[in-house]
Amino acid sequence: MNAFYERLSHFGELIGNVSQQEEKDIASYFTVQHPGFPVVSSTQSIVPKLTFMQNCPAEVRKKVRYLLKKSFNRIRNKV
């Protein structure tokens, strides 16, 4: 698995953990848009786009963006 998909998988795990801790389905508030091209290289710069639902609370948006940044940051443990 290349770096993009490893990071995407890590993001999914973080969302699942937060949803379980808060007893709220965080994933129902947004969709992840895959880039419009196959990600086959191990490039560090590709990050998927998030689209939030209209009824998504601001605190959830902030948390999800933080988790995405944490997952796709080159130094994962630093954030």
ABEGO torsion letter per residue (X at the ends): XBAAAAAAAAAAAAAAAAAAAAGBBAAAABBBBBBABBBABABAABBBBBBBBAABBAAAAAAAAAAAAAAABABAAAX
